[in-house]
Amino acid sequence: MGDVGATCQTLLSTTIMKTNEAAAMLTCDICGEEVLLAEDMKTHLLLSHLENDMRCPLCSLSGVSYDELCFHISSAHPEQQLTAQGVADFTPSSAVTDTGLTESQEPQTSQSCLAGGSCDPAGGAIPTCASGPTTDSGRPQQNGTPESGCSSPSRTGPIPLTLTSQSPETRPESVRQREEDNDGFKSEHNKAKQKRLSSPRKEKLFSCPMCALVCSSCFILQEHVELHLEEQHSAEGATLEACSPAMTSPSSSHVSGEKRLECPMCSVVCGDSFSLQEHVELHLDHGTGSPGSDLQLATQLQQEEEQRRRQEEAQLEAEEFKKLQRQFGLDGRGGYRRQMERTMERAVAGGRMGPAEFHCKRAEMMESLASGVDDNRTRTQGVVTALYEYYQTECRDVAHVWLSADTDHYCSSAGDKGWGCGYRNFQMLVSCLHRIDMYLTCLQEKAVPSIPRVQGMIEEAWRGGLDPQGASHFNQRLQGTRAWIGATEIYSLLTSLGISARIIDFHQPTGPGDTHPRLFDWVKQYFCQSSRSSRLPARLIQTSLPPLYLQHQGHSRSIVGLEQKKNGNLCLLVLDPGSSASDTRKLMSRNTVSTAVRHVRKFPGSLKHKQYQVVAVQGVLTAEEKQRSILNSGMLCAERIP
């Protein structure tokens, strides 16, 4: 800035040569501003066109406007802002008037000078660069020659920056009077000048990547960024000292109004953002421990998630197992006796049974359990005979009917409701075997056994070596439980009695709509084996064959016959232990038999379970055959159709 005075003198000399134009008005060659006096023109040139030559008093930054310089010092030199000489106050609280006296003013906020480095003219604040107070004429006092009018900070030290208010009240009275006299003459020219000054410059701007400063020159931006880097390097050495625990004390948290930043992790107060950043990074580095800690943390989280998943799966599996135990009667709630007693107790509590009747029925139950013989309270005799009489006189649309040997119907009671269908179907089968001479030698007991007795007989068969897998499934115990039994338990029980049996597995549907026509064909072949002759079969045939045990998921029934329509359609005749004794007795009456038979008939559309198993009795076993059957039951296999 050593040649600032020379520049002003040259511009002033050029301007004076044009005094003959515009009524002896002086015109600025740079912006077109017109003034009356040469002193005013010199002041105009210094204030309006030389402010971009300001330099930072703390570094080598130069060529910026006053607002840019203020923003640079506040962002790049936050620590030296309050201690540097000559820049102690950037929001002026006082201004030097034209008469040289200091008047108190309110602080004014500088607006950013982004492109051209000049501030808004309406703001009233114009930065000056001088080495002393202004004279009574408002011009800056220069030292020495005109070339030294605004000396460089590098030579004379830091230059104090002040703001001079150029409001109409502080301007000289003579100048204000001349401006009012020539207001009409200069109005048109002033409008053009204001339009030029208010139009935005289309210069390229450069933004600092480390702060919000915008510079108009890439060289200025480079020097500014280098200052940022120097500040960071200098702050690294003082990090531990700046962030020491002593700074957390109340006496050091606020020093001379300096801004303090608090650590969000330990409440330590730091003096600047760089120290705070370094301090927080120390927290993070201490928390991570080592480069492999992220992997260790991820592994730990994965292991915890896997352990939690295994625990949830184990809990779900345990709940499902409990449901299955409850469903199959293995949850330890007691067997036939306990369920019967609870049912009668609830009846007494509800007023449906008297105490005397309760004790009487309980005594009869205990006597039946002790003898092992069923009390026949749920038995209905003569069912097959009633069906035979019905088909003799009714159903003219039926071509052929095959019936099994006479079989009694056993329905579920209060003691086995919900789980005793398999035992009740075995009782129906035994009631028929008692009427066939071939099987009398195999049945030592002449009466139908009770459900607890049937459970004991199955346990005896397991102990004899039959079906070890089934025995393991029930933990070798059925008595005192509500466990369901199926086709394999019926097979083991018949084999232990010396009766030959076979299991046929219809493991998948063989017809449209998930039906099992192969099952109906097989049942027809079973009942037709007793009437194989060259002549046509009779319309109604009652065979000497025992009924078939039919098992599907969740329930079992007994097949006591087959009906073939004239159109060739087949229909099974089924006794269901789920049917009550009163419904079954309707088959005995001529008035209700037609309605009751509807519940006995089962067409292919009524049997749509995925899988069915049939247990068929086919004779008596010899001792060798029985022993062979016991050995083969170690891997019990059914005949699969198809």
Residue, then its C-alpha position, 0 to 999 in steps of 0.5 A: m500500500g506504499d503507492v496508495g498516495a501516488t494512485c490517489q494523486t494521479l486519479l485526482s490530477t486526471t479528474i481536475m482536467k475535466t473541471n470545465e464539464a458539468a458546471a465545473m463539477l469533478t467526475c470520478d473516472i472509476c464510478g462516475e461520481e461528481v463532486l465540487l471540491a478536489e478535497d472531496m474527490k480525494t476523499h471519495l477515491l480513498l474511501s470508495h476505491l482503495e479499501n480493497d487494499m486492507r491487510c490482516p494485522l495478524c497474517s499476510l492476508s491482503g486485498v480484501s474488503y473491511d467486512e471480509l477482513c473482519f470475518h477473516i479475523s473472527s474465523a481464522h484468529p479466534e484466540q488472538q481476536l481479543t489480544a491483538q493490538g489494534v483490533a480489540d473491537f470490531t463492532p464500533s461503539s464510537a466514531v470520529t466526527d468531522t469536528g474531531l470529537t468522539e460521539s457515542q454510537e450504537p454498534q452496527t453489524s457489518q454486512s458481508c462483502l462477497a464479490g466486490g469487497s464493498c459494503d451496502p451504501a445504505g448501511g452508513a458505515i464506511p471503513t477507513c485506513a488511517s494513522g491518526p484522527t481526521t481533520d476538521s474538513g473530514r479528510p484523513q491526515q497523511n504522514g509525509t508525502p502523498e505516497s505514504g498516505c496509508s502506510s503498510p502494516s508490515r512496516t508500521g505495525p498493526i493499524p487500528l480499524t475504525l468506522t466513520s459515520q457519514s450521516p447527514e448530521t455529521r457532514p460539513e454544513s457547507v457541503r450539505q448546502r451545496e448538495e441541496d443547491n445542485d440536487g436537481f442538476k445531479s439527480e439524473h446522474n446520481k440515479a445512473k450511479q446508484k444503478r451501477l453500484s446496486s447491480p451485482r457484479k458477476e465475478k467468480l467467487f471462491s468459498c473456503p472449504m473450512c469456514a463460511l468465508v467467500c473470497s473474490s480471488c483464488f490467491i486470497l482463498q489459498e492464503h486463507v486456507e493456509l492460515h486454517l492449516e497453520e492454526q490446526h497444527s499449532a492447536e495440536g500441541a496445546t490440546l492437552e493443556a487447553c482441555s485440562p480438568a482445571m478448565t472445568s472450574p467455574s473460574s476458568s469457564h468464562v475469561s474476559g467474555e471468551k466463548r467456551l465450548e463444552c464437551p458433550m461426553c464429559s462436560v469439559v470446557c474447551g476454548d475453541s472448536f479445534s480443541l473440542q474436536e481433538h478432545v472428542e476424538l480422544h474420547l472416541d479413540h479411547g472407546t474403540g481401544s484398537p483397530g480390531s475392536d469394531l470386529q470384536l463388537a460386531t462379533q459380540l453383537q452377533q453372538e448375543e443375537e444368535q443366543r437370543r434367537r436360540q433362546e426364543e426358538a427353545q422357548l417356542e419349541a417348549e411351548e409347542f411341545k406342551k401343546l402337543q402333550r396336552q393334545f395327546g394327553l401326556d401333560g400329567r393331568g390324569g387319566y380316565r379315572r381323574q377326568m371322570e371324578r372331575t366331571m362328576e364334581r363339576a356336576v355336583a357343584g352345578g346342581r346337576m347331580g346330587p351328592a348321593e348320586f355322585h358317590c354311587k357312580r363313583a363306587e361303580m366306576m371304581e368297581s369297573l376299574a378294579s375288574g378291568v371290564d367296561d361298565n357298558r354304559t356307553r354300549t349300543q347292541g344290535v347296530v349291524t342287525a338293525l342296518y341289515e333289516y333296514y336294507q332288506t326293505e328300504c333303499r331300492d336304489v342300492a345295488h349291493v350292500w356288504l355288512s360285517a359281523d354283528t358289532d356293538h357301538y361304544c361311544s365316548s363317556a365323560g371319562d374319555k371325552g376328547w381322547g378315547c376314540g381309539y380305545r372305543n373303536f378297539q372295544m367295538l372290534v373286540s365285541c365283534l371278535h367275541r362273536i366269531d369262533m375263530y378268535l375265541t381262543c385268542l381272547q382270554e377275557k370273555a368281556v370287553p375290557s375297560i379303557p384303563r385295562v386296554q391301556g394296561m394291555i398295550e403296555e404289556a405288549w410293549r414289554g413283550g417287544l412289540d413296537p419299541q419306537g411307539a413305546s419310546h414315544f409314550n415313555q413306556r406308559l399309558q395308564g393314568t394318562r389321556a394319551w391318544i392311540g392310533a393304528t400302530e397301537i391297535y396292531s401291537l395289541l392284536t398281535s400280542l393277543g395272537i391275532s393276525a393284523r395288517i396296516i394299510d396306509f393310504h398316504q395321499p389322495t388318489g382322486p379329484g378334490d383330495t378324495h380317496p377312491r382307492l380306499f373305497d375300492w380296497v374296502k370293497q375287495y375286503f368285504c367281497q372276499s367271503s363271497r367269491s363265486s361264479r354267480l352274481p353276488a346277492r344284493l344284501i350280504q352280511t359277512s363273518l368278517p370283523p369291522l375295519y379300524l379307520q384312522h386319520q389325523g385326530h380321530s378314528r372310526s370303525i367301518v362296518g359295511l359298504e354300500q354300492k349304488k346302481n350307478g356304481n358309486l360306493c359308500l362306507l357304513v361307519l360307526d363313530p365313537g363320537s356319536s352319542a348313544s341316543d343318536t345310535r339307538k335311532l337306528m333301532s326304530r323304524n320311524t327314525v332309521s332313515t334319518a339315522v342312516r345318513h350319519v352312518r353313510k360316508f361318501p368319497g366327498s366326506l373323507k378328504h383328510k390327507q392320509y388314512q390308515v386301515v387296520a384289518v384283522q385277517g386270522v389267527l397267528t401261530a406261535e412262530e408267526k407271532q414271534r416273527s411279527i414281534l421281531n418285525s415290529g422293531m421297524l414297523c412298516a405299513e402297506r402303502i397304497p398307492 
